[in-house]
Amino acid sequence: MQLLSIRLWAILLFVSAAIQCTGQGSQDQKSRQTTESTENYRNMEGKKKLHDFTVKDIDGNDFSLASLKGKKVLVVNVASKCGLTPQYEQLQELYEKYRHLNFEIIGFPANNFMNQEPGSNLEIKEFCTANYGVTFPMMEKISVKGDDQDPLYQWLTQKSENGRIDQEVTWNFQKYLVDEEGHLVDVVMPKESPMSEKIVNWITGK
């Protein structure tokens, strides 16, 4: 009987220690997450947001990005003569499927890579509409890198501007993910599909 009591006491002691370790691990994880969130907030404090910019749409009208407050936004540089141009179809699919979740796409034609977007704004608009039925907002053609880089893309690509990420545009169809408050949160590289699990999970909050 005494031996049984000792064994029972040892088992209870082991279980108690395991619970304490698990609890401490959860606390440590929460502490790390809180620290990371605080650091991200500090990095972005005083920085510009997406909503601080006004750009021109493909018809030459002012487009205030402040109109996108409260929406998740995918910003993508596009081109009409690129091997990745078929991503227009996937972008449109993504837009149609998730726009009801306060999600928006804005496309920026750019001719920075191998002269793959040589057309005028009108030609680009006609191409997108005729070939891919694009209905998400398209902006006027800009430069996304180099000495004449558009101010919005300076913000998107430089941590000193956005407080979050340094990531230059490497090719056409690079995707920048911006949250409802206008903060840059992530970058998806050109070859990754707009319908990728990463992007869909970000939109749906999974």
C-alpha positions in Angstrom: 0.0 0.0 0.0 2.8 2.4 0.9 4.6 1.6 -2.4 1.4 2.3 -4.3 1.0 5.7 -2.6 4.6 6.6 -3.4 4.0 5.7 -7.1 0.8 7.7 -7.2 2.5 10.7 -5.6 5.3 10.5 -8.2 2.8 10.4 -11.1 0.9 13.4 -9.8 4.2 15.3 -9.4 5.2 14.5 -13.0 1.8 15.6 -14.4 1.9 18.8 -12.4 5.4 19.6 -13.7 4.3 18.8 -17.3 1.4 21.2 -17.0 3.6 23.9 -15.7 6.1 23.5 -18.5 3.3 23.6 -21.1 1.8 26.7 -19.6 5.2 28.4 -19.5 5.8 27.5 -23.1 2.4 29.1 -24.1 3.3 32.2 -22.0 6.7 32.4 -23.7 5.1 32.1 -27.2 2.5 34.8 -26.3 5.3 37.0 -25.0 7.3 36.6 -28.2 4.2 37.4 -30.3 3.5 40.5 -28.2 7.1 41.6 -28.6 7.1 41.1 -32.3 3.8 43.0 -32.6 5.1 45.9 -30.5 8.3 46.0 -32.6 6.3 46.1 -35.9 4.2 48.9 -34.5 7.3 50.9 -33.5 8.8 50.3 -37.0 5.6 51.6 -38.7 5.0 54.5 -36.2 5.2 57.8 -38.0 5.6 56.1 -41.4 3.4 56.7 -44.4 0.6 54.4 -45.2 -0.9 53.3 -48.6 -3.8 55.6 -47.8 -1.5 58.7 -47.9 -0.9 58.4 -51.7 -3.0 59.6 -54.6 -2.2 58.1 -58.0 -3.7 58.3 -61.5 -6.0 55.7 -62.9 -5.6 54.3 -66.4 -8.0 57.0 -67.7 -5.9 59.8 -66.2 -8.1 60.6 -63.2 -6.9 61.1 -59.7 -7.4 57.9 -57.6 -7.0 58.5 -53.8 -5.8 55.4 -52.1 -7.5 56.7 -49.0 -10.7 55.4 -50.6 -9.4 51.9 -49.9 -9.4 52.3 -46.1 -10.9 49.2 -44.4 -9.9 46.9 -47.3 -7.1 44.5 -47.8 -5.3 45.5 -51.0 -3.1 43.6 -53.4 -0.8 46.0 -55.3 0.7 44.4 -58.5 2.9 45.6 -61.3 1.6 44.2 -64.6 2.8 43.8 -68.2 1.1 42.8 -71.5 4.0 40.9 -73.2 5.4 38.9 -70.3 5.5 35.1 -69.8 3.5 35.8 -66.6 0.8 37.9 -68.4 -1.7 35.0 -68.1 -1.7 35.9 -64.3 -4.2 38.6 -65.3 -6.8 35.8 -65.5 -5.9 34.5 -62.0 -6.0 38.1 -60.6 -9.5 38.6 -62.1 -10.6 35.3 -60.7 -9.2 36.2 -57.2 -11.0 39.6 -57.5 -14.3 38.1 -58.4 -14.2 35.5 -55.7 -13.1 37.6 -52.7 -14.0 41.2 -53.4 -17.0 40.8 -51.1 -14.6 40.3 -48.2 -13.4 44.0 -48.4 -10.6 43.0 -50.8 -9.2 45.1 -53.6 -6.6 44.7 -56.4 -4.9 47.6 -58.0 -2.7 47.0 -61.1 0.1 49.2 -62.2 1.4 48.7 -65.7 5.2 49.1 -65.9 7.8 48.9 -68.7 10.8 48.2 -66.4 11.5 44.7 -67.5 12.6 43.8 -71.1 10.3 46.3 -72.7 7.3 44.0 -71.9 4.8 46.8 -71.4 5.4 49.2 -74.4 1.8 50.3 -75.0 0.0 53.4 -74.1 -2.5 53.5 -71.2 -5.4 53.2 -73.7 -3.8 50.2 -75.4 -3.1 48.5 -72.1 -6.7 49.1 -71.0 -8.1 47.6 -74.2 -5.7 44.6 -74.0 -6.7 43.8 -70.4 -10.4 44.1 -71.1 -10.5 42.2 -74.4 -8.2 39.4 -73.4 -8.8 38.9 -69.7 -12.0 40.8 -68.8 -10.2 42.8 -66.2 -12.6 44.7 -63.9 -10.3 45.5 -61.0 -8.9 49.0 -60.9 -6.0 49.6 -63.3 -3.7 52.6 -62.9 -1.7 54.6 -65.4 1.7 53.2 -66.5 4.5 54.1 -64.1 8.1 53.1 -63.3 8.4 50.6 -60.4 12.2 50.8 -60.0 15.2 52.9 -61.0 15.8 56.6 -60.9 12.3 57.5 -62.0 10.6 55.1 -59.5 7.1 56.2 -58.6 6.7 57.5 -55.0 4.2 54.7 -54.2 6.7 52.1 -55.2 9.5 53.8 -53.2 7.2 53.3 -50.2 6.4 49.7 -51.1 10.0 48.6 -51.7 11.9 50.4 -48.9 11.7 49.5 -45.2 12.8 53.1 -44.4 9.6 54.2 -46.0 7.1 51.5 -45.0 8.6 50.4 -41.7 8.3 46.8 -42.5 10.0 45.3 -45.6 12.9 45.9 -48.0 12.0 44.2 -51.2 12.7 45.7 -54.7 10.5 44.7 -57.6 12.3 41.8 -59.3 9.9 41.3 -62.3 6.4 41.8 -63.6 3.5 40.6 -61.4 5.2 41.0 -58.0 2.5 41.3 -55.4 2.5 43.6 -52.3 -0.1 42.8 -49.6 -1.4 45.8 -47.6 -3.8 45.5 -44.6 -7.0 47.4 -43.9 -5.1 50.2 -42.1 -2.8 50.8 -45.0 0.3 49.0 -43.6 2.5 46.8 -45.9 2.4 43.3 -44.4 4.0 41.0 -47.0 5.4 40.5 -50.5 4.6 37.6 -52.9 7.1 37.1 -55.7 6.2 37.2 -59.4 6.0 33.5 -60.2 3.7 32.7 -57.3 0.1 32.5 -58.5 -2.4 35.1 -57.4 -4.6 32.2 -56.3 -1.9 30.7 -54.1 -2.7 29.4 -50.7 -0.7 32.2 -49.1 -2.7 35.0 -50.7 -6.1 33.3 -50.3 -5.4 32.6 -46.6 -4.3 36.2 -46.1 -7.5 37.5 -47.7 -9.8 35.1 -45.7 -7.9 35.5 -42.5 -7.0 31.8 -42.1 
